[in-house]
């Protein structure tokens, strides 16, 4: 009986130590989502999709980045209960006349443990990612600077006026 108490006490101490170990580290997908968010513009209503991906990457439960070309990236957020962490090997997009619309179109996928058939995950939000700037900052060793004008000689992200026309920071 005394031996059982020691085992129970040891287990309790290990569990208490685990609880006091501090904040959890972010997963690789969470870190990647933070990186893409830093370069994502405001929500847009739609984007043209040529019918194939250059690449794509799940970024947690409800986010995904899709590349329509090597430099045209879009950050998509889907509605629950979809969970993009369990995508097996392929995704698709529904379109309306070769255009993907938020609140109308969906990400389609086969997910682990869901049986045969496709899941449809309605798209809640679309944000264009300034991927060229993201790569330039990474190559130069600069940290992400969301909301800052692009480096000299590069055009501003879509939807932003040139730097000379932007109001000065306050």
JOSUL-V130491 format. One record per pair of residues at least 12 apart in sequence whose C-alpha atoms are under 6 Angstrom apart, sorted by sequence separation. I is the first residue (numbers start at 1). J is the second residue. D is the distance in Angstrom with one decimal. If there is no record, write none. Layout:
BEGIN
I	J	D
I	J	D
END
This chain:
BEGIN
55	67	5.2
64	76	5.2
94	106	5.4
108	120	4.7
54	67	5.3
63	76	5.6
93	106	5.8
107	120	5.8
53	67	5.8
54	68	5.4
63	77	4.5
93	107	4.7
106	120	5.8
107	121	5.0
53	68	5.0
54	69	5.3
62	77	5.5
92	107	5.7
93	108	5.8
106	121	5.1
62	78	5.2
92	108	4.9
106	122	4.1
91	108	5.5
106	123	5.1
91	109	4.5
103	123	5.6
62	83	6.0
102	123	5.2
103	124	5.4
61	83	4.6
62	84	6.0
102	124	5.5
61	84	5.0
88	111	5.4
102	125	5.5
61	85	5.4
87	111	4.6
88	112	5.9
60	85	5.5
86	111	5.4
33	59	5.4
86	112	5.6
29	59	4.7
29	60	5.5
82	121	5.8
78	121	5.9
79	122	5.7
78	122	5.6
78	123	4.5
79	124	5.8
77	123	5.9
78	124	5.0
77	124	5.5
77	125	5.1
49	98	5.5
76	125	5.7
48	98	6.0
49	99	5.6
76	126	4.8
48	99	4.4
75	126	5.8
47	99	5.6
75	127	5.1
47	100	5.5
74	127	5.6
46	100	5.3
74	128	4.6
46	101	4.3
74	129	5.5
45	101	5.8
73	129	5.3
45	102	5.6
71	131	5.9
44	126	5.6
43	126	5.4
44	127	5.8
43	127	4.7
42	127	5.9
41	127	5.7
40	127	5.7
41	128	5.6
40	128	5.6
40	129	4.2
39	129	5.5
39	130	5.4
38	144	6.0
39	146	5.8
38	146	4.9
END
